[in-house]
């Protein structure tokens, strides 16, 4: 009896191959033939599932985003059953920093998608991610919650702080990626700004668990 093919598993296998090759060579240099070779499948099979390079790239982005969500979830689990706004924000920000091989690949490939979408019309025609403001909205909500419960500075503008933190994490990630600084100073800068936003009481142990 022929083995039943799990099509979603096969798509994920091909997407993982795309991410590995892009992590080594850059997304702009990756072709469908390269991905097929990395995945150990035929070019025809890659084309069967994705038809065009742009569709493969878009699916790869969705897969990469899913992996990032899993990394955040793992950090939150490690922080305990009720991590609170600060630890949740740290989990999201720190998961995006290239501090190990997987997160380095994530930052490099995700940045490559951003750049490529500016010049590639077919990729630009697709929504870059399902909800490009998801992270900003999530951080804004957490900061509003913290402000309302008295664990953050009551004078902060939650939306502005969320935008600032995300921009800072992205810039710090790039500086780590290119060797400008090590992860530890970058993490210290993020903690410095979170200390400014949040009340200082009872935050050190939360920070230690998340970092």
C-alpha positions as CSV (number, residue, x, y, z in Angstrom):
1,X,0.0,0.0,0.0
2,X,1.6,3.4,-1.0
3,X,2.5,5.7,1.8
4,X,0.1,8.6,2.3
5,X,1.7,12.0,1.8
6,X,1.1,14.7,4.3
7,X,1.0,17.7,2.1
8,X,1.3,20.3,4.8
9,X,4.3,18.4,6.3
10,X,5.9,18.4,2.8
11,X,5.2,22.1,2.4
12,X,6.9,22.7,5.8
13,X,9.9,20.6,4.8
14,X,10.4,22.7,1.7
15,X,9.9,26.0,3.7
16,X,12.5,24.8,6.2
17,X,14.9,24.2,3.3
18,X,14.2,27.7,2.0
19,X,15.0,29.2,5.4
20,X,18.2,27.2,5.8
21,X,19.5,28.2,2.3
22,X,18.5,31.9,2.8
23,X,20.2,31.9,6.2
24,X,23.5,30.9,4.5
25,X,23.3,32.8,1.2
26,X,20.7,35.6,1.6
27,X,17.1,35.4,0.3
28,X,17.9,37.3,-2.9
29,X,20.3,34.6,-4.0
30,X,17.9,31.6,-3.5
31,X,16.2,29.9,-6.4
32,X,13.7,27.1,-6.4
33,X,16.3,24.7,-7.6
34,X,18.5,25.5,-4.6
35,X,15.6,24.9,-2.3
36,X,14.8,21.6,-3.9
37,X,18.4,20.4,-3.5
38,X,18.4,21.5,0.1
39,X,15.1,19.7,0.8
40,X,16.3,16.5,-1.0
41,X,13.3,16.7,-3.4
42,X,12.9,17.3,-7.1
43,X,12.5,20.8,-8.6
44,X,9.2,19.5,-10.1
45,X,7.9,18.8,-6.6
46,X,8.7,22.2,-5.3
47,X,6.9,23.7,-8.4
48,X,4.0,21.4,-7.8
49,X,3.5,22.8,-4.3
50,X,4.3,26.4,-4.9
51,X,4.2,27.1,-8.7
52,X,6.3,30.3,-8.5
53,X,9.2,31.5,-6.4
54,X,7.0,34.3,-5.0
55,X,4.5,31.9,-3.6
56,X,7.3,29.9,-2.1
57,X,8.8,33.0,-0.5
58,X,5.4,34.1,0.9
59,X,4.8,30.7,2.4
60,X,8.3,30.7,3.8
61,X,7.6,34.0,5.5
62,X,4.4,32.6,7.1
63,X,6.4,29.5,8.3
64,X,9.1,31.7,9.7
65,X,6.6,33.8,11.5
66,X,5.1,30.6,13.0
67,X,8.5,29.6,14.3
68,X,9.0,33.0,15.9
69,X,5.6,32.6,17.7
70,X,6.8,29.2,19.0
71,X,10.0,30.8,20.4
72,X,8.0,33.5,22.2
73,X,5.7,30.9,23.6
74,X,8.6,28.9,24.9
75,X,9.9,31.9,26.7
76,X,6.5,32.7,28.2
77,X,6.2,29.1,29.4
78,X,9.6,29.4,31.1
79,X,8.5,32.6,32.8
80,X,5.7,30.9,34.6
81,X,1.9,30.5,34.6
82,X,1.2,34.3,34.9
83,X,4.2,36.2,33.5
84,X,2.7,39.6,33.5
85,X,3.1,42.5,31.0
86,X,6.8,43.1,31.4
87,X,7.9,39.5,31.1
88,X,5.5,39.0,28.1
89,X,7.0,42.1,26.4
90,X,10.6,40.8,27.1
91,X,9.7,37.4,25.7
92,X,8.6,39.0,22.4
93,X,11.5,41.4,22.2
94,X,14.3,39.0,23.2
95,X,13.0,36.2,21.0
96,X,13.7,38.5,18.0
97,X,17.3,39.1,18.9
98,X,19.9,36.9,17.0
99,X,21.4,35.3,20.1
100,X,21.7,31.7,18.8
101,X,21.7,30.0,15.4
102,X,18.0,29.8,15.0
103,X,17.2,33.4,16.0
104,X,20.1,34.6,13.9
105,X,18.6,32.9,10.9
106,X,15.2,34.3,11.8
107,X,16.5,37.9,12.0
108,X,18.6,37.6,8.8
109,X,15.8,36.0,6.7
110,X,13.0,38.2,8.0
111,X,15.1,41.3,7.3
112,X,15.8,40.0,3.8
113,X,12.0,39.6,3.2
114,X,11.5,43.3,4.2
115,X,14.2,44.5,1.8
116,X,13.1,42.2,-1.1
117,X,9.5,43.2,-0.8
118,X,10.5,46.8,-1.7
119,X,11.9,45.8,-5.1
120,X,10.1,42.6,-6.0
121,X,6.7,43.5,-7.4
122,X,5.2,40.0,-7.1
123,X,6.3,39.7,-3.4
124,X,5.2,43.3,-2.7
125,X,1.7,42.5,-4.0
126,X,1.3,40.0,-1.2
127,X,0.6,41.2,2.3
128,X,4.0,41.1,4.0
129,X,2.5,39.4,7.0
130,X,-1.1,38.6,7.8
131,X,-1.3,41.5,10.2
132,X,1.7,43.8,10.0
133,X,0.6,45.7,13.1
134,X,0.1,42.6,15.3
135,X,3.3,43.0,17.4
136,X,2.8,46.7,17.8
137,X,-0.9,46.2,18.9
138,X,0.1,43.4,21.3
139,X,2.8,45.5,23.0
140,X,0.5,48.5,23.1
141,X,-2.2,46.5,24.9
142,X,0.3,45.1,27.4
143,X,1.7,48.5,28.2
144,X,-1.9,49.9,28.6
145,X,-2.6,47.0,31.0
146,X,0.6,47.7,32.9
147,X,-0.2,51.4,33.2
148,X,-3.8,50.7,34.3
149,X,-2.6,48.3,37.0
150,X,0.1,50.6,38.3
151,X,3.2,48.6,37.3
152,X,4.2,51.1,34.7
153,X,4.7,54.9,34.6
154,X,1.2,56.3,34.4
155,X,2.5,59.1,32.1
156,X,3.6,56.9,29.2
157,X,2.1,56.9,25.8
158,X,1.6,53.1,25.3
159,X,1.5,53.2,21.5
160,X,4.7,55.4,21.2
161,X,6.6,53.2,23.7
162,X,5.5,50.0,21.8
163,X,6.8,51.5,18.5
164,X,10.0,52.6,20.1
165,X,10.7,49.2,21.7
166,X,10.1,47.3,18.5
167,X,12.3,49.7,16.5
168,X,15.0,49.4,19.1
169,X,14.9,45.6,19.1
170,X,15.1,45.5,15.3
171,X,18.1,47.9,15.3
172,X,19.8,46.0,18.1
173,X,19.2,42.7,16.2
174,X,20.9,44.1,13.1
175,X,23.8,45.4,15.1
176,X,24.3,41.9,16.6
177,X,24.0,40.3,13.3
178,X,26.7,42.4,11.7
179,X,29.0,42.1,14.7
180,X,28.8,45.6,15.9
181,X,27.9,44.5,19.4
182,X,27.4,41.3,21.4
183,X,24.0,40.1,22.6
184,X,24.6,41.0,26.2
185,X,24.9,44.8,25.8
186,X,21.9,44.8,23.4
187,X,19.8,43.0,26.0
188,X,21.0,45.4,28.7
189,X,19.8,48.4,26.6
190,X,16.4,46.8,26.2
191,X,16.3,46.2,30.0
192,X,17.3,49.8,30.6
193,X,14.3,51.1,28.6
194,X,11.9,48.7,30.2
195,X,13.2,49.8,33.6
196,X,12.3,53.4,32.6
197,X,8.8,52.3,31.5
198,X,8.0,50.0,34.4
199,X,7.9,50.5,38.1
200,X,11.1,49.3,39.7
201,X,9.6,47.2,42.4
202,X,9.6,43.5,41.9
203,X,10.9,43.6,38.4
204,X,14.4,42.2,38.8
205,X,13.3,38.6,39.3
206,X,10.9,38.9,36.4
207,X,13.7,40.2,34.2
208,X,16.0,37.4,35.2
209,X,13.5,34.8,34.3
210,X,12.7,36.3,30.9
211,X,16.4,37.0,29.9
